[in-house]
Amino acid sequence: MKRHRREKITYNYTCSLTGEEFVMTGKAKEPKELLSVKAFYEMNTDMDDRPAVIKKRLGVSEIPEIKQ
C-alpha cells in the first residue's frame, strides 16, 4: 500500500518596508504588518543580537548609527 505525501500549503507575503518577498507555511492574521528580519533589525537596532560574523557577512555596521 502506497502512502500519499501530504502537500504543504505555503503563503507568499511581501514586507511592507523593504518590498522583500518571503514564504510562510502558516497564514498570517495581519499580512500588512509583516516585516522581514532585515527590516525588523533596521527598526530595532538595540535588539540586534546577531553574532558579529553574521553582521559582517550581511554588511551591517556593528555600531548602530544614532539619528538626531
VMD Tcl script that builds the backbone (N, CA, C; Angstrom):
set m [mol new atoms 204]
animate dup $m
set s [atomselect $m all]
$s set {name element resname resid chain x y z} {
  {N N MET 1 A 0.832 -1.173 0.000}
  {CA C MET 1 A 0.000 0.000 0.000}
  {C C MET 1 A 0.889 1.252 0.000}
  {N N LYS 2 A 0.600 2.154 -0.869}
  {CA C LYS 2 A 1.412 3.347 -1.028}
  {C C LYS 2 A 0.838 4.499 -0.207}
  {N N ARG 3 A 1.727 5.147 0.530}
  {CA C ARG 3 A 1.289 6.312 1.312}
  {C C ARG 3 A 1.399 7.575 0.467}
  {N N HIS 4 A 0.452 8.444 0.652}
  {CA C HIS 4 A 0.461 9.704 -0.082}
  {C C HIS 4 A 1.150 10.768 0.758}
  {N N ARG 5 A 1.979 11.516 0.084}
  {CA C ARG 5 A 2.633 12.620 0.788}
  {C C ARG 5 A 1.648 13.754 0.973}
  {N N ARG 6 A 1.729 14.347 2.115}
  {CA C ARG 6 A 0.874 15.486 2.404}
  {C C ARG 6 A 1.516 16.736 1.800}
  {N N GLU 7 A 0.762 17.467 1.048}
  {CA C GLU 7 A 1.280 18.686 0.438}
  {C C GLU 7 A 1.240 19.816 1.447}
  {N N LYS 8 A 2.333 20.575 1.485}
  {CA C LYS 8 A 2.386 21.726 2.384}
  {C C LYS 8 A 1.786 22.930 1.690}
  {N N ILE 9 A 0.928 23.609 2.380}
  {CA C ILE 9 A 0.336 24.836 1.852}
  {C C ILE 9 A 1.250 25.987 2.245}
  {N N THR 10 A 1.639 26.798 1.273}
  {CA C THR 10 A 2.508 27.938 1.546}
  {C C THR 10 A 1.784 29.228 1.185}
  {N N TYR 11 A 2.169 30.282 1.876}
  {CA C TYR 11 A 1.586 31.605 1.663}
  {C C TYR 11 A 2.719 32.567 1.327}
  {N N ASN 12 A 2.554 33.355 0.280}
  {CA C ASN 12 A 3.556 34.326 -0.137}
  {C C ASN 12 A 3.161 35.698 0.385}
  {N N TYR 13 A 4.127 36.360 1.026}
  {CA C TYR 13 A 3.898 37.693 1.577}
  {C C TYR 13 A 5.019 38.621 1.148}
  {N N THR 14 A 4.761 39.918 1.213}
  {CA C THR 14 A 5.740 40.937 0.885}
  {C C THR 14 A 5.928 41.844 2.085}
  {N N CYS 15 A 7.186 42.137 2.422}
  {CA C CYS 15 A 7.498 43.039 3.536}
  {C C CYS 15 A 6.997 44.436 3.188}
  {N N SER 16 A 6.333 45.074 4.133}
  {CA C SER 16 A 5.756 46.390 3.872}
  {C C SER 16 A 6.808 47.494 3.792}
  {N N LEU 17 A 7.999 47.284 4.344}
  {CA C LEU 17 A 9.042 48.307 4.301}
  {C C LEU 17 A 10.045 48.094 3.173}
  {N N THR 18 A 10.594 46.893 3.073}
  {CA C THR 18 A 11.654 46.646 2.099}
  {C C THR 18 A 11.148 46.116 0.773}
  {N N GLY 19 A 9.933 45.616 0.713}
  {CA C GLY 19 A 9.404 45.034 -0.506}
  {C C GLY 19 A 9.917 43.628 -0.758}
  {N N GLU 20 A 10.657 43.088 0.201}
  {CA C GLU 20 A 11.208 41.737 0.087}
  {C C GLU 20 A 10.081 40.709 0.186}
  {N N GLU 21 A 10.127 39.710 -0.666}
  {CA C GLU 21 A 9.099 38.683 -0.657}
  {C C GLU 21 A 9.593 37.474 0.118}
  {N N PHE 22 A 8.701 36.841 0.881}
  {CA C PHE 22 A 9.056 35.643 1.614}
  {C C PHE 22 A 7.865 34.710 1.677}
  {N N VAL 23 A 8.148 33.457 1.997}
  {CA C VAL 23 A 7.144 32.397 2.010}
  {C C VAL 23 A 6.989 31.885 3.438}
  {N N MET 24 A 5.741 31.696 3.850}
  {CA C MET 24 A 5.458 31.153 5.175}
  {C C MET 24 A 4.552 29.940 5.012}
  {N N THR 25 A 4.625 29.022 5.970}
  {CA C THR 25 A 3.766 27.851 5.931}
  {C C THR 25 A 2.476 28.063 6.704}
  {N N GLY 26 A 2.410 29.156 7.451}
  {CA C GLY 26 A 1.195 29.468 8.190}
  {C C GLY 26 A 0.559 30.741 7.677}
  {N N LYS 27 A -0.737 30.854 7.827}
  {CA C LYS 27 A -1.449 32.032 7.364}
  {C C LYS 27 A -1.313 33.135 8.417}
  {N N ALA 28 A -0.994 34.343 7.982}
  {CA C ALA 28 A -0.805 35.466 8.886}
  {C C ALA 28 A -2.144 36.128 9.211}
  {N N LYS 29 A -2.290 36.558 10.460}
  {CA C LYS 29 A -3.518 37.246 10.856}
  {C C LYS 29 A -3.564 38.650 10.271}
  {N N GLU 30 A -2.418 39.330 10.296}
  {CA C GLU 30 A -2.306 40.693 9.762}
  {C C GLU 30 A -1.180 40.740 8.727}
  {N N PRO 31 A -1.422 40.369 7.492}
  {CA C PRO 31 A -0.346 40.318 6.500}
  {C C PRO 31 A 0.265 41.673 6.164}
  {N N LYS 32 A -0.462 42.758 6.370}
  {CA C LYS 32 A 0.097 44.082 6.074}
  {C C LYS 32 A 1.110 44.517 7.119}
  {N N GLU 33 A 1.117 43.879 8.283}
  {CA C GLU 33 A 2.045 44.239 9.358}
  {C C GLU 33 A 3.288 43.361 9.393}
  {N N LEU 34 A 3.438 42.432 8.452}
  {CA C LEU 34 A 4.593 41.545 8.444}
  {C C LEU 34 A 5.845 42.291 8.014}
  {N N LEU 35 A 6.951 42.001 8.707}
  {CA C LEU 35 A 8.245 42.581 8.383}
  {C C LEU 35 A 9.243 41.474 8.135}
  {N N SER 36 A 10.190 41.730 7.260}
  {CA C SER 36 A 11.276 40.784 7.079}
  {C C SER 36 A 12.244 40.941 8.256}
  {N N VAL 37 A 13.128 39.989 8.420}
  {CA C VAL 37 A 14.107 40.039 9.502}
  {C C VAL 37 A 14.994 41.266 9.338}
  {N N LYS 38 A 15.374 41.552 8.107}
  {CA C LYS 38 A 16.230 42.710 7.825}
  {C C LYS 38 A 15.537 44.005 8.261}
  {N N ALA 39 A 14.276 44.156 7.923}
  {CA C ALA 39 A 13.539 45.367 8.285}
  {C C ALA 39 A 13.351 45.466 9.802}
  {N N PHE 40 A 13.124 44.328 10.463}
  {CA C PHE 40 A 12.954 44.347 11.917}
  {C C PHE 40 A 14.219 44.854 12.598}
  {N N TYR 41 A 15.381 44.334 12.190}
  {CA C TYR 41 A 16.628 44.763 12.820}
  {C C TYR 41 A 16.999 46.191 12.442}
  {N N GLU 42 A 16.577 46.671 11.275}
  {CA C GLU 42 A 16.813 48.066 10.917}
  {C C GLU 42 A 16.003 48.992 11.823}
  {N N MET 43 A 14.788 48.577 12.156}
  {CA C MET 43 A 13.939 49.399 13.023}
  {C C MET 43 A 14.339 49.290 14.493}
  {N N ASN 44 A 14.845 48.136 14.911}
  {CA C ASN 44 A 15.186 47.877 16.306}
  {C C ASN 44 A 16.664 47.518 16.426}
  {N N THR 45 A 17.531 48.489 16.220}
  {CA C THR 45 A 18.969 48.225 16.260}
  {C C THR 45 A 19.436 47.834 17.656}
  {N N ASP 46 A 18.748 48.276 18.682}
  {CA C ASP 46 A 19.138 47.923 20.042}
  {C C ASP 46 A 18.847 46.455 20.364}
  {N N MET 47 A 17.984 45.807 19.608}
  {CA C MET 47 A 17.635 44.404 19.840}
  {C C MET 47 A 18.419 43.456 18.927}
  {N N ASP 48 A 19.362 43.992 18.152}
  {CA C ASP 48 A 20.133 43.181 17.209}
  {C C ASP 48 A 21.164 42.359 17.973}
  {N N ASP 49 A 20.858 41.087 18.209}
  {CA C ASP 49 A 21.733 40.217 18.975}
  {C C ASP 49 A 22.421 39.168 18.102}
  {N N ARG 50 A 22.483 39.444 16.811}
  {CA C ARG 50 A 23.143 38.502 15.910}
  {C C ARG 50 A 24.646 38.534 16.149}
  {N N PRO 51 A 25.343 37.399 15.922}
  {CA C PRO 51 A 26.800 37.373 16.093}
  {C C PRO 51 A 27.493 38.301 15.101}
  {N N ALA 52 A 28.710 38.726 15.464}
  {CA C ALA 52 A 29.475 39.655 14.631}
  {C C ALA 52 A 29.772 39.065 13.255}
  {N N VAL 53 A 29.937 37.757 13.172}
  {CA C VAL 53 A 30.230 37.106 11.887}
  {C C VAL 53 A 29.059 37.294 10.921}
  {N N ILE 54 A 27.857 37.146 11.417}
  {CA C ILE 54 A 26.658 37.302 10.583}
  {C C ILE 54 A 26.509 38.760 10.159}
  {N N LYS 55 A 26.729 39.683 11.083}
  {CA C LYS 55 A 26.615 41.106 10.745}
  {C C LYS 55 A 27.631 41.493 9.679}
  {N N LYS 56 A 28.848 40.954 9.792}
  {CA C LYS 56 A 29.890 41.267 8.817}
  {C C LYS 56 A 29.515 40.720 7.442}
  {N N ARG 57 A 28.970 39.490 7.393}
  {CA C ARG 57 A 28.575 38.878 6.131}
  {C C ARG 57 A 27.450 39.663 5.464}
  {N N LEU 58 A 26.542 40.216 6.269}
  {CA C LEU 58 A 25.419 40.968 5.719}
  {C C LEU 58 A 25.763 42.431 5.437}
  {N N GLY 59 A 26.939 42.877 5.899}
  {CA C GLY 59 A 27.357 44.255 5.669}
  {C C GLY 59 A 26.705 45.245 6.622}
  {N N VAL 60 A 26.360 44.782 7.811}
  {CA C VAL 60 A 25.731 45.642 8.815}
  {C C VAL 60 A 26.817 46.192 9.704}
  {N N SER 61 A 26.790 47.499 9.961}
  {CA C SER 61 A 27.786 48.084 10.863}
  {C C SER 61 A 27.510 47.613 12.278}
  {N N GLU 62 A 28.573 47.366 13.032}
  {CA C GLU 62 A 28.402 46.852 14.391}
  {C C GLU 62 A 27.946 47.934 15.351}
  {N N ILE 63 A 28.314 49.175 15.088}
  {CA C ILE 63 A 27.901 50.278 15.938}
  {C C ILE 63 A 26.695 50.935 15.289}
  {N N PRO 64 A 25.537 50.889 15.947}
  {CA C PRO 64 A 24.354 51.494 15.328}
  {C C PRO 64 A 24.491 53.013 15.224}
  {N N GLU 65 A 24.067 53.533 14.097}
  {CA C GLU 65 A 24.124 54.980 13.885}
  {C C GLU 65 A 23.002 55.650 14.663}
  {N N ILE 66 A 23.331 56.731 15.335}
  {CA C ILE 66 A 22.334 57.467 16.105}
  {C C ILE 66 A 21.807 58.602 15.232}
  {N N LYS 67 A 20.506 58.587 14.995}
  {CA C LYS 67 A 19.875 59.622 14.174}
  {C C LYS 67 A 19.314 60.689 15.093}
  {N N GLN 68 A 19.612 61.925 14.760}
  {CA C GLN 68 A 19.122 63.037 15.583}
  {C C GLN 68 A 18.178 63.893 14.806}
}
mol reanalyze $m
mol bondsrecalc $m
mol representation Tube
mol addrep $m
